[in-house]
């Protein structure tokens, strides 16, 4: 979903399972399954990704650990073996070029002390890591 209307944002936060919204009727079928019967984590594993204007900080969680966990969650869902830290490092290192980030970026905590541009590049990196698993994408600009 792309555009400037707030309606799209509300629809998408409902689709990804934001707890502030309750759907009182109907179904939302995605890939043959009702999204409304899924937890937000299951919806993400089904292929939904949401980007934010101001991504939150996650103190104590390094970028490489966060990205490795997200990537491996998708692999587990597909019945694929997980990548260990060394294998994942080899997978993600070339993707840093996409976002023009240096390798030490991976050791920093998720969005902690990041500039606005670094936060956006971090989200693009998250997308680049999991793009093969995504089926729906929303970039929210509010």
Secondary structure by P-SEA (a helix, b strand, c coil): cccccaaaaaaaaaaaccccccccbbbbbccccccccccaaaaaaabbbbbbcbbbbbccccaaaaaaaaaaaaaaaacbbbbcaaaaaaaccccccccccccccccccccccccaaaaaaaaaaaaaaccccccbbbbbcc
